[in-house]
């Protein structure tokens, strides 16, 4: 299996720092939420937001961490994750069949038919891990746990695109 580890440009920009100070809002068709433990299990058109962070999925189990961040396991066909990068007018976005998000450590893991975009740069694989504190990602070419209907051939490759860096005008 191919393993790719890459550092993205601008290591000073990570997930929006103010998000942890914002309330966690959620909506779904149905679910159970325990206000004592701050744990919820939601299903059907689920949307969770905290500041600039948004997760959309079919099912989500989530909790509020001690630092007020949210951690979640999400399933969708596909699900989506989006969060503004701190200090820049740009978002990172992820799409996959399953995601594990650890808000306390700012780590997003995407599983099966995963796509991670940061601005115009993107990577595709069946497994992608992204640490928004360090802006490091890791992708592995592994077989999908959920095969793509009608697709033949390999779908376990890591693929990506880095856009050209813009040249600064002298002076």
C-alpha positions in Angstrom: 0.0 0.0 0.0 1.3 3.4 -0.9 1.7 5.8 2.0 2.0 9.5 1.3 3.0 12.1 4.0 3.1 15.7 3.0 3.3 19.1 4.7 1.1 21.8 3.2 2.1 25.4 2.9 1.5 28.0 5.6 2.0 25.9 8.8 0.9 28.9 10.9 -2.7 28.6 9.7 -4.8 25.9 11.3 -8.4 25.4 12.2 -10.3 28.5 13.3 -9.2 28.9 16.9 -12.4 30.7 18.0 -14.5 27.7 17.1 -14.0 26.0 20.5 -15.5 29.0 22.2 -18.7 28.7 20.2 -21.8 26.7 21.0 -22.3 23.2 19.5 -25.5 23.3 17.4 -27.1 20.1 16.0 -30.2 19.1 14.0 -31.5 15.8 12.8 -34.6 13.9 11.9 -34.2 11.9 15.1 -31.8 11.2 18.0 -31.0 10.8 21.6 -28.9 13.4 23.5 -27.8 13.2 27.1 -27.3 16.6 28.6 -25.4 15.3 31.6 -22.7 13.4 29.6 -22.9 15.8 26.6 -23.2 12.8 24.2 -25.6 12.6 21.3 -26.6 10.0 18.8 -28.4 11.5 15.8 -29.7 10.2 12.5 -31.4 11.5 9.3 -30.1 14.7 7.6 -27.7 15.4 10.5 -26.0 18.8 10.7 -23.6 19.7 13.5 -22.0 23.2 13.6 -19.5 24.8 16.0 -18.4 28.2 14.8 -17.0 27.7 11.3 -17.0 23.9 11.5 -19.8 22.0 9.9 -20.4 18.2 9.6 -23.3 16.9 7.5 -24.1 13.2 7.5 -26.7 10.5 7.6 -25.7 9.4 11.2 -23.5 11.0 13.8 -22.4 10.0 17.3 -20.9 13.1 19.0 -19.7 14.4 22.3 -18.6 17.7 23.8 -15.0 17.5 25.0 -13.7 19.1 28.2 -12.2 22.0 26.1 -15.7 22.6 24.6 -14.6 21.2 21.2 -16.7 18.5 19.5 -15.6 15.0 18.6 -17.7 12.9 16.3 -18.0 9.7 14.3 -20.1 10.3 11.2 -21.5 8.1 8.4 -22.9 9.3 5.1 -23.2 8.6 1.4 -21.1 10.8 1.4 -20.7 12.9 4.5 -19.1 16.3 4.4 -16.8 18.2 6.8 -15.9 21.9 6.4 -13.9 24.3 8.6 -12.3 27.7 8.2 -8.6 27.9 8.5 -7.4 30.3 11.2 -5.9 33.6 9.9 -6.8 33.1 6.2 -9.9 33.4 4.2 -9.9 29.7 3.2 -11.5 26.5 4.3 -10.5 22.8 4.4 -13.2 20.4 3.3 -13.5 16.6 3.5 -15.9 14.1 2.0 -16.1 10.4 2.6 -18.3 7.5 3.6 -17.2 7.6 7.3 -15.3 10.2 9.3 -13.7 10.3 12.8 -13.2 13.9 14.1 -11.2 14.6 17.3 -11.9 18.3 18.0 -9.6 18.4 21.0 -6.6 17.4 18.9 -7.9 18.9 15.6 -7.5 15.6 13.7 -9.9 14.5 11.0 -9.8 10.9 9.6 -11.7 10.1 6.4 -12.5 6.6 5.3 -13.7 5.2 1.9 -13.9 7.3 -1.2 -12.3 10.1 0.7 -11.5 13.6 -0.6 -9.7 16.3 1.3 -9.4 19.8 -0.1 -7.5 22.8 1.2 -8.3 25.7 -1.1 -7.6 24.5 -4.6 -5.3 21.6 -3.4 -6.8 18.2 -3.0 -6.0 14.6 -2.2 -8.2 11.5 -2.8 -7.8 8.1 -1.2 -9.7 5.4 0.8 -8.0 6.7 4.0 -6.9 10.3 4.7 -5.8 11.7 8.1 -5.5 15.5 8.4 -4.1 17.3 11.4 -5.2 20.9 11.1 -2.8 22.1 13.9 0.2 21.0 11.9 -1.4 21.0 8.4 0.0 17.5 7.8 -2.0 14.9 6.1 -1.4 11.2 5.5 -3.1 9.2 2.9 -3.0 5.4 2.3 -3.9 3.5 -0.8 -6.1 0.8 0.7 -9.1 -1.0 -0.7 -12.4 0.6 0.0 -14.7 -1.1 2.6 -17.6 0.1 0.5 -17.0 -0.7 -3.2 -18.2 1.7 -5.8 -21.0 0.2 -7.9 -20.1 -0.4 -11.5 -16.4 0.5 -11.0 -13.8 -2.0 -12.1 -10.1 -1.8 -11.7 -8.1 -0.4 -8.8 -9.6 2.2 -6.5 -6.9 2.0 -3.8 -4.5 4.6 -5.1 -3.6 7.9 -3.5 -4.2 10.7 -5.9 -3.8 14.5 -5.5 -3.2 17.9 -6.9 -1.1 20.8 -5.7 -1.9 24.0 -7.5 1.1 26.2 -8.6 2.2 28.7 -6.0 1.3 32.3 -7.0 4.3 34.5 -7.6 4.5 37.6 -5.4 4.9 40.9 -7.4 8.3 42.4 -6.6 8.5 45.8 -4.9 
